[in-house]
Amino acid sequence: MIRIKTFEKFEKLEDFPRVGNYVFLETDFYNPKLQDFFTNHVGKIIRISNRINPIQETIEVKYENSDVPDDLETYFRYNEIDGYVKGFNLDQIEFFSKNKEDVEAYIQSKKYNL
């Protein structure tokens, strides 16, 4: 049985994502396995570019090493400090929070159309 959390009290939501926030990204990849990965996993922002035009701003998102399957490793950049990292446009963030549990609950709500 799957239980979905309900929130009695929401913290003040931030207007803009920050380094350290957890994210759920809106992606559209041709590879169905890669698309499925981003539909079901929470990433963490480790860098935000400082470009002049906010539409062109990019973020680097880190995923837990244990979450990335072997056959998808080539789609990520890997280093010993950050682990698996992929770049995205800022406008691809569908939901973000400083709390990982909030993002996980959001993913579950999307999965079950709640």
FITI-949649 format. One line per field, with one value per residue: residue in three letters; x, y, z of N, C-alpha, C in turn. Coordinates in Angstrom, 2 decimals. Example, Ala and Ser with C-alpha at 12.3 -4.5 7.8 and 13.67 -1.06 7.14 Angstrom:
2
zafi: [ala, ser];
n.px: [13.19, 12.85];
n.py: [-5.69, -2.25];
n.pz: [7.80, 7.08];
ca.px: [12.30, 13.67];
ca.py: [-4.50, -1.06];
ca.pz: [7.80, 7.14];
c.px: [13.20, 12.90];
c.py: [-3.30, 0.03];
c.pz: [7.80, 7.87];
***
This chain:
114
zafi: [met, ile, arg, ile, lys, thr, phe, glu, lys, phe, glu, lys, leu, glu, asp, phe, pro, arg, val, gly, asn, tyr, val, phe, leu, glu, thr, asp, phe, tyr, asn, pro, lys, leu, gln, asp, phe, phe, thr, asn, his, val, gly, lys, ile, ile, arg, ile, ser, asn, arg, ile, asn, pro, ile, gln, glu, thr, ile, glu, val, lys, tyr, glu, asn, ser, asp, val, pro, asp, asp, leu, glu, thr, tyr, phe, arg, tyr, asn, glu, ile, asp, gly, tyr, val, lys, gly, phe, asn, leu, asp, gln, ile, glu, phe, phe, ser, lys, asn, lys, glu, asp, val, glu, ala, tyr, ile, gln, ser, lys, lys, tyr, asn, leu];
n.px: [0.83, 0.57, 1.30, 0.39, 1.75, 0.18, 0.12, -0.03, 0.82, 2.40, 5.69, 7.12, 7.22, 9.88, 10.72, 12.59, 14.81, 17.58, 21.08, 21.54, 18.87, 16.32, 15.10, 12.50, 12.36, 11.10, 11.26, 12.10, 13.02, 14.30, 15.10, 13.49, 14.14, 15.81, 14.08, 12.19, 13.80, 14.23, 11.62, 11.10, 12.99, 14.65, 16.60, 19.48, 20.33, 23.49, 24.93, 24.31, 24.15, 25.36, 24.17, 23.25, 20.70, 17.80, 16.34, 18.16, 19.61, 21.36, 21.36, 23.14, 22.56, 22.67, 22.67, 22.06, 24.61, 23.89, 21.40, 21.61, 21.37, 23.57, 23.40, 22.65, 24.64, 26.32, 24.98, 25.41, 27.67, 30.49, 32.17, 34.47, 33.83, 31.22, 29.68, 27.21, 26.22, 24.10, 23.36, 20.84, 18.28, 17.15, 14.41, 13.36, 12.78, 10.28, 9.30, 10.52, 12.28, 13.59, 13.46, 13.82, 11.83, 9.46, 9.66, 9.69, 7.10, 5.67, 6.33, 5.12, 2.44, 2.04, 2.38, 0.15, -1.86, -2.87];
n.py: [-1.17, 2.18, 5.21, 8.55, 11.58, 14.16, 17.65, 19.70, 22.20, 24.60, 25.62, 28.86, 29.37, 29.56, 31.96, 31.63, 29.16, 27.85, 27.10, 23.95, 23.39, 20.91, 19.30, 18.71, 17.93, 19.07, 17.24, 16.15, 13.67, 11.63, 9.06, 6.54, 5.30, 7.15, 9.33, 8.21, 7.93, 10.64, 11.30, 9.99, 10.58, 12.55, 15.43, 17.42, 20.79, 21.95, 23.95, 27.19, 29.04, 32.35, 34.10, 36.91, 37.05, 35.73, 33.66, 32.10, 31.01, 28.40, 25.33, 23.04, 19.79, 17.39, 13.87, 11.05, 8.62, 5.92, 5.94, 6.22, 4.23, 1.80, 1.73, 4.31, 6.03, 7.36, 9.63, 11.52, 13.76, 12.80, 13.10, 12.75, 14.40, 15.62, 13.55, 12.11, 14.34, 16.56, 18.99, 21.50, 23.69, 26.56, 27.00, 24.47, 23.47, 22.10, 21.82, 22.80, 22.61, 23.22, 21.00, 17.59, 15.68, 17.03, 17.33, 14.66, 13.94, 15.54, 14.36, 11.85, 12.68, 13.62, 11.27, 9.79, 11.44, 13.35];
n.pz: [0.00, -0.85, 0.63, 0.64, 1.63, 3.51, 3.87, 6.60, 7.21, 5.33, 4.57, 4.01, 0.62, -1.67, -4.20, -6.16, -7.35, -5.48, -4.94, -3.56, -3.24, -3.75, -6.70, -9.14, -12.46, -15.59, -18.34, -21.69, -23.27, -25.93, -25.40, -23.80, -21.33, -20.10, -19.90, -18.16, -15.91, -15.08, -14.54, -12.22, -10.22, -7.74, -7.94, -6.98, -6.81, -7.70, -8.89, -10.28, -13.18, -13.93, -15.90, -17.96, -19.17, -17.89, -19.05, -20.34, -18.32, -16.70, -14.86, -12.78, -11.93, -9.43, -9.02, -6.94, -6.65, -6.48, -7.62, -10.39, -13.18, -14.72, -17.56, -18.18, -17.46, -19.29, -20.06, -18.18, -16.47, -14.62, -11.53, -8.78, -6.60, -6.95, -8.00, -10.11, -12.56, -14.35, -16.81, -17.06, -18.36, -16.62, -16.81, -16.95, -14.51, -12.70, -10.14, -6.97, -3.83, -0.53, 0.93, 0.57, 0.88, 0.27, -2.50, -3.27, -2.48, -4.24, -6.69, -6.33, -6.20, -8.79, -10.18, -9.50, -10.25, -8.38];
ca.px: [0.00, 1.34, 0.69, 0.79, 1.74, -0.56, 0.82, -0.93, 1.36, 3.45, 6.67, 7.13, 7.85, 10.81, 10.36, 13.65, 15.62, 18.92, 22.00, 21.16, 17.46, 15.99, 14.28, 11.87, 12.53, 10.26, 12.19, 11.52, 14.12, 13.90, 15.38, 12.45, 14.73, 16.29, 12.87, 11.64, 14.68, 13.96, 10.25, 11.00, 14.09, 14.87, 17.97, 19.86, 21.07, 24.84, 25.42, 23.42, 24.97, 25.06, 24.05, 22.46, 19.33, 17.32, 15.82, 19.29, 20.33, 21.41, 21.65, 23.72, 21.80, 23.37, 21.84, 22.77, 25.33, 23.15, 20.18, 21.87, 21.66, 24.78, 23.15, 22.39, 25.78, 26.92, 24.21, 25.78, 29.08, 30.80, 33.45, 34.50, 33.25, 29.79, 28.98, 26.60, 25.69, 23.59, 22.96, 19.47, 17.87, 16.41, 12.97, 12.93, 12.41, 8.82, 9.03, 11.74, 12.10, 14.79, 13.21, 13.73, 10.55, 8.44, 9.79, 9.25, 5.64, 5.19, 6.47, 4.06, 1.15, 1.95, 2.28, -1.21, -2.76, -3.55];
ca.py: [0.00, 3.42, 6.32, 9.88, 12.54, 15.41, 18.68, 20.57, 23.55, 24.79, 26.66, 29.90, 28.89, 30.51, 32.35, 31.30, 28.06, 28.16, 25.97, 23.15, 22.98, 19.67, 19.65, 17.80, 18.62, 18.75, 16.87, 15.53, 12.95, 10.58, 7.78, 6.33, 4.98, 8.41, 10.08, 7.55, 8.25, 11.99, 11.35, 9.30, 10.85, 13.90, 15.92, 18.52, 21.83, 22.20, 25.20, 27.98, 29.99, 33.77, 34.79, 38.15, 36.75, 34.63, 32.55, 31.27, 30.51, 26.95, 24.76, 21.71, 19.00, 16.18, 12.71, 10.09, 7.61, 4.66, 6.09, 6.23, 2.89, 1.70, 2.03, 5.75, 6.80, 8.18, 10.87, 12.38, 14.01, 12.23, 13.37, 12.20, 15.32, 15.81, 12.35, 12.23, 15.69, 16.86, 20.38, 21.77, 25.09, 26.94, 26.89, 23.08, 23.13, 22.08, 21.98, 22.78, 22.84, 22.92, 19.70, 16.49, 15.00, 17.79, 17.00, 13.26, 13.95, 16.13, 13.31, 10.87, 13.27, 13.63, 9.89, 9.31, 12.52, 13.91];
ca.pz: [0.00, -0.94, 1.37, 0.22, 2.74, 3.39, 4.60, 7.34, 7.23, 4.34, 4.85, 2.98, -0.59, -2.27, -5.55, -7.09, -6.84, -4.99, -4.79, -2.39, -3.35, -4.47, -7.85, -10.09, -13.73, -16.73, -19.40, -22.86, -23.92, -26.87, -24.77, -22.78, -20.02, -19.53, -19.54, -16.97, -14.79, -14.59, -14.06, -10.94, -9.30, -7.23, -8.08, -6.09, -7.54, -7.17, -9.48, -11.13, -13.94, -13.71, -17.19, -17.90, -19.57, -17.04, -19.86, -20.72, -17.15, -16.60, -13.55, -12.76, -10.96, -8.98, -8.67, -6.11, -7.44, -6.48, -8.41, -11.83, -13.71, -15.54, -18.97, -18.36, -16.98, -20.35, -20.20, -17.07, -16.20, -13.32, -10.87, -7.42, -5.62, -7.12, -8.46, -11.43, -12.74, -15.68, -16.95, -17.52, -18.37, -15.42, -17.03, -16.90, -13.13, -12.50, -8.72, -6.16, -2.40, 0.25, 1.57, -0.40, 1.07, -0.46, -3.92, -3.41, -2.39, -5.49, -7.72, -6.09, -6.54, -10.26, -10.65, -9.26, -10.64, -7.20];
c.px: [0.88, 0.58, 1.25, 0.69, 0.76, 0.15, -0.19, -0.47, 2.49, 4.41, 6.56, 7.88, 8.74, 10.37, 11.36, 14.48, 17.03, 19.78, 21.63, 19.70, 17.35, 15.00, 13.65, 11.85, 11.55, 11.20, 11.44, 12.65, 13.57, 14.12, 14.36, 13.00, 15.22, 15.11, 12.26, 12.48, 14.33, 12.53, 10.13, 12.09, 14.21, 16.34, 18.22, 20.70, 22.44, 25.45, 24.31, 24.30, 24.51, 25.02, 23.13, 20.98, 18.81, 16.79, 16.94, 20.05, 20.27, 21.73, 22.36, 23.07, 22.53, 22.34, 22.68, 23.39, 24.55, 21.88, 20.40, 22.22, 22.88, 24.54, 22.82, 23.57, 26.37, 26.19, 24.57, 27.28, 29.36, 32.14, 33.33, 33.81, 31.73, 29.03, 28.43, 25.87, 25.21, 23.13, 21.56, 19.28, 17.04, 14.91, 12.46, 12.56, 10.89, 8.47, 10.37, 11.40, 13.43, 14.66, 13.00, 12.37, 9.41, 8.47, 9.34, 7.72, 5.03, 5.24, 5.37, 2.70, 0.97, 1.72, 0.84, -2.26, -3.56, -3.49];
c.py: [1.24, 4.51, 7.63, 10.81, 13.66, 16.42, 19.58, 22.02, 23.63, 25.87, 27.71, 29.37, 29.98, 30.79, 31.84, 30.15, 28.50, 26.90, 25.26, 22.73, 21.66, 20.01, 18.44, 18.56, 18.14, 18.48, 16.21, 14.88, 11.87, 9.19, 7.55, 5.99, 6.24, 9.27, 9.51, 7.87, 9.62, 12.15, 10.80, 9.63, 12.33, 14.25, 17.05, 19.52, 22.04, 23.47, 25.86, 28.98, 31.41, 34.52, 35.99, 37.88, 35.56, 33.43, 31.59, 30.71, 28.99, 26.55, 23.44, 20.96, 17.70, 15.10, 11.72, 9.00, 6.31, 4.73, 5.92, 4.82, 2.92, 2.11, 3.50, 6.63, 7.74, 9.50, 11.90, 12.65, 13.46, 12.76, 12.91, 13.10, 15.39, 14.54, 12.56, 13.57, 15.84, 18.32, 20.50, 23.27, 25.36, 26.77, 25.45, 22.62, 23.22, 22.33, 21.96, 23.09, 22.61, 21.56, 18.61, 15.80, 15.71, 17.45, 15.57, 13.18, 14.53, 15.10, 12.26, 11.42, 13.34, 12.23, 9.37, 10.38, 13.09, 15.42];
c.pz: [0.00, -0.21, 0.86, 1.42, 2.46, 4.27, 5.29, 7.28, 6.21, 4.83, 3.75, 1.77, -1.16, -3.70, -6.58, -6.52, -6.46, -4.98, -3.49, -2.40, -4.10, -5.57, -8.53, -11.40, -14.77, -17.90, -20.55, -23.66, -24.85, -26.27, -23.65, -21.39, -19.33, -19.09, -18.26, -15.74, -14.21, -14.09, -12.64, -9.92, -8.96, -7.42, -7.09, -6.88, -6.89, -7.75, -10.28, -11.86, -13.67, -15.02, -17.04, -18.19, -18.77, -17.83, -20.23, -19.52, -17.11, -15.16, -13.75, -11.61, -10.70, -8.65, -7.88, -6.98, -7.55, -7.31, -9.91, -12.32, -14.63, -16.99, -19.23, -17.96, -18.03, -20.56, -19.13, -17.09, -14.80, -12.82, -9.42, -6.39, -5.73, -7.48, -9.86, -11.54, -14.18, -15.69, -17.52, -17.61, -17.12, -15.59, -17.07, -15.48, -13.02, -11.04, -7.99, -4.71, -1.71, 0.95, 0.51, -0.32, 0.34, -1.94, -4.18, -3.36, -3.67, -6.62, -7.56, -6.49, -8.06, -10.80, -10.54, -9.56, -9.47, -7.21];
***
